[in-house]
Structure formats: structure tokens, C-alpha cells
Amino acid sequence: MSRSTRYTVTVQFGDCDPAGIVFFPNFLRWMDASSLHFFRTCGLPPWRELERTRGIVGTPVLEIQTRFSSPATYGDTIDVHTRIESWRNKVFVHSHRVMLGERLLCEGTETRAFVERGTDGRIHAIPVPEDIRALCS
């Protein structure tokens, strides 16, 4: 089984819509934060340090899929469980399960790529660094 991390969020009043349920883009924001938390928990330094030392700018999202199952409201403490679902040459798929206790709120996947800044100033995908893959497996 692959490595999994847990990122905990307390839902705030401002995270909710007028009906008092979490506004759906906040789940995407928390999954993104959990993605960074995953790498930091695995031992990677901040992206700004990796850019300075290795040229790696970060892991932007290329594709995202999300399925919502149950609502949450302010005051709830939720956990985002994150793991690598698959590694490919230049991309990986992060899998997230957002839970309120034992209740599944939503689940989603993000396809991301490791990127560096080219001489033209634009970012370009690079092969997944083997040492990072090893740290995160």
C-alpha cells in the first residue's frame, strides 16, 4: 500500500454558502493544501528551496476530478487523506478522500507534473525525480 497522509481542517463560517454548507471550491482548496502537506510530510523542502537548489518550481495541477457525497458545515473538523495513486514518467496522480469521522464527504484525484522554468521563462514538465518518488512511496 502506498504512503498516505492526513491533513486536518476546521471548517469556518466563511467556508460555507448561504445554506450553511461548505462551498464546493473549498474542498478543492483543501485538497491542494493536502497535496503540499503530503510532500512536506514525506521530507521534501519547500518549493522555493527546490527551485533554488534543483530548479523544480512545483507540481501544478493538469487535471482534477471530484465526486461529492455528503455535506459539511462550519465547526466540523474534517480530514483529507492523500496518497499517490500512480506514478508516470512526467506526471503523478494524487488521490484524496475528505472525511468527517467515518463519513465520506468527497473524493478526488489530481493529475500533476513536476516542472522547472526553462530559459524562455515558461514552465516545462520534467521526468519525476527518482529520489522524490522514493521518498514518497
C-alpha positions in Angstrom: 0.0 0.0 0.0 1.3 3.5 -0.8 2.1 6.1 1.8 -0.8 8.2 3.0 -1.0 11.4 4.9 -3.8 13.2 6.8 -4.4 17.0 6.6 -6.9 18.3 9.2 -9.2 21.3 8.5 -11.7 23.0 10.8 -14.4 24.4 8.6 -15.0 28.1 9.3 -18.2 30.1 8.8 -16.7 31.8 5.8 -16.1 28.5 4.1 -19.9 27.9 3.8 -22.5 29.2 1.3 -25.8 30.9 2.5 -27.3 27.5 3.1 -24.6 26.8 5.7 -22.8 24.0 3.8 -19.2 24.1 2.5 -19.0 25.9 -0.8 -17.6 23.3 -3.2 -14.4 25.1 -4.3 -13.2 24.9 -0.7 -12.8 21.2 -1.0 -10.5 21.7 -4.0 -8.5 24.3 -2.0 -8.1 21.8 0.9 -7.1 19.0 -1.5 -4.5 21.3 -2.9 -3.2 22.2 0.6 -3.1 18.4 1.4 -1.0 17.8 -1.7 1.6 20.2 -0.4 1.3 18.7 3.1 1.9 15.3 1.6 5.2 16.3 0.1 6.4 18.1 3.2 5.5 15.1 5.4 7.5 12.9 3.0 10.5 15.1 3.7 10.6 17.5 0.7 11.7 21.0 1.4 9.5 24.0 0.3 9.1 24.5 -3.4 11.1 27.8 -3.3 14.1 25.9 -1.9 13.8 23.1 -4.5 13.6 25.8 -7.2 16.8 27.4 -5.9 18.7 24.2 -5.4 17.3 21.9 -8.2 15.2 24.1 -10.5 12.0 22.4 -9.6 9.3 25.0 -9.4 6.5 22.8 -8.1 3.7 20.4 -9.1 0.9 22.3 -10.9 -2.4 20.6 -11.5 -3.1 19.4 -15.0 -6.4 17.7 -14.4 -8.8 17.3 -11.5 -11.8 15.1 -10.9 -14.0 15.3 -7.8 -17.1 13.5 -6.6 -19.2 14.9 -3.7 -21.0 12.6 -1.4 -22.1 14.4 1.7 -22.1 18.0 3.0 -20.1 19.6 5.8 -20.8 22.8 7.8 -18.9 25.3 9.9 -17.5 23.9 13.1 -16.8 20.5 11.5 -13.3 19.1 11.7 -12.5 17.2 8.5 -9.6 15.1 7.4 -8.1 15.0 3.9 -6.4 11.7 3.3 -3.9 11.9 0.5 -1.8 9.3 -1.3 -0.1 8.8 -4.7 -2.4 6.7 -6.8 0.1 6.3 -9.6 3.4 7.5 -11.0 4.1 8.0 -14.6 7.1 9.3 -16.5 6.4 13.1 -16.1 3.2 13.1 -14.0 1.6 11.5 -10.9 -1.9 11.2 -9.7 -2.8 12.3 -6.1 -5.8 10.7 -4.6 -7.8 12.5 -1.9 -10.6 11.3 0.4 -12.2 14.0 2.5 -13.7 12.5 5.6 -15.8 13.7 8.6 -15.1 10.9 11.0 -16.1 7.8 9.2 -18.4 9.7 6.7 -17.0 10.3 3.2 -17.6 13.9 2.1 -15.9 13.9 -1.2 -13.1 12.2 -3.1 -11.0 13.4 -5.9 -7.9 13.0 -7.9 -5.4 15.5 -9.2 -3.0 14.8 -12.1 0.1 16.9 -11.5 3.5 17.3 -13.1 6.9 18.3 -11.7 8.0 21.4 -13.6 11.1 23.6 -14.0 11.4 27.0 -15.6 13.0 27.0 -19.0 15.3 29.6 -20.4 12.3 31.1 -22.1 10.8 31.8 -18.6 7.9 29.3 -19.2 7.5 26.2 -17.1 8.1 22.7 -18.6 7.3 19.2 -17.3 10.3 17.1 -16.3 10.6 13.4 -15.5 9.5 12.6 -12.0 12.8 12.7 -9.9 13.6 9.2 -8.7 14.7 10.4 -5.3 11.4 12.2 -4.7 9.5 9.2 -5.9 11.4 7.0 -3.4 10.7 9.5 -0.5 7.0 9.5 -1.3 6.5 5.7 -1.8 
